[in-house]
Amino acid sequence: MKWTDINDIAIELTDAYPDKDPLKVNFVDLRDWVMALPGFNDDPKHCGEKILEAIQQAWIDEAS
């Protein structure tokens, strides 16, 4: 997975952190959790606030 695989990342986060509220996750933790996902392999420098916002929103949508 790459940073641009927003929906796949959201699905993986929903599975990996079922008890976490995506609205309450700070971007530092979110970035670390995404990079720790199995199958994730992208440069941390390719991640910015807009990507993290998109991932967070997709995770919110997936979790609801």
Protein Blocks (a to p, Z undefined) as FASTA:
>chain_A
ZZklmmlmmmmmmmmmmmbcfklpcfklmmmmmmmpghiacdfklpcfklmmmmmmmmmm
mmZZ
